[in-house]
Amino acid sequence: MAERRKSKRFDTEQEVLLYHGLSKYLGKLNNLSCSGALVSVAALPRLIELGDMCFLAFAAKPEAILCSCKVVHLLETHVGLQFIEAEAQA
């Protein structure tokens, strides 16, 4: 089977916040690439669906990074995100 990924992924373990609608979920960043991320969430809400827009926030001291994302994969406790735009927050 051919590799479909366009960007190399890097394994990591970092706490992140996933914002979906008016809700916020604490999660763990499992891997990261230039084009997206895989995040594990202990209790992934059933309200999240493929194609939904959300935000991913993680700290890169001294600033936080906030990324607009699109949900592209859903597993039991993991959500695959495609980055749309990133912005540094002071």
N, C-alpha and C positions, 0 to 999 in steps of 0.2 A: 504494500500500500504506500503510495507516495505521500510525502510530508506536505501538509497543506499550510503550515504556519509560514508566515512571511518574515517574522522576526524571531531571533534567538530568545529563548526564555531563560530567566535566572531564578533559581529557587531562593526563597527568603522566608523568614518568619518575622513579621512585623504586625503589630496591632493597627487596625485601620477602622474608620467609620464609614458605613455605607448608608447614604441618605436615599430614601425612596419615598416619594410623596411627602407626607408630613412626619414620617417615621425615620428613626435613626437606629442602626444596628451595629453593635461592636463585632468586629470580625478579625480574621487573621489573613494577611496576604500570604498566599502559598507560592505563587510565582508571578513574575513581572516581565513584560517585554515592552518594546517601544510602541506596540499597537494595542496592548491590553493587559489584563491581570486575571488571576484566579483567586477568589476570596472564599474562605470558609466561614460560615456563620452557624453558630450552635443551633439556632432555631430559625431556619430560613422560612420567612413568612410565605404563605400560599398566595398572597396578593401579588407577588413579583412574578411577572410573566416575560416570556421571550419578546424582545423588541422594546421593552420598557426603558425609559430614560431614568438615570439615577446619577448620584454624585459619589465619588470615592475620595476620602480625605485621609492623608497620612502626613506625618511630621517629617520634615527634612530640615532640622534645626539650622538657622534660627527662624525659618518660615515654615508654614504648612503648605502642602500642595493640595489643591482641590481640582479634581478631574471630572469633567462631564463624561458619562459613559452610556453605552447601550448594552443591555443584557443580551448575550448571544448564546449562552449555555446555562442550563439549570440541572443540577444534580441534587441529591437529597440534602446535603449540607454545604454545597459549593455553588457559587455563581461565577460564570465566566463573563468578563466585561471587555468591551471594545472601547478604547479611548476615543472621545470625540474632540475634547479640548482640555488643556491643563492650564491652571493659573496659580501663581504663587500668592499666598495670603500672608500679610505681616501679622 
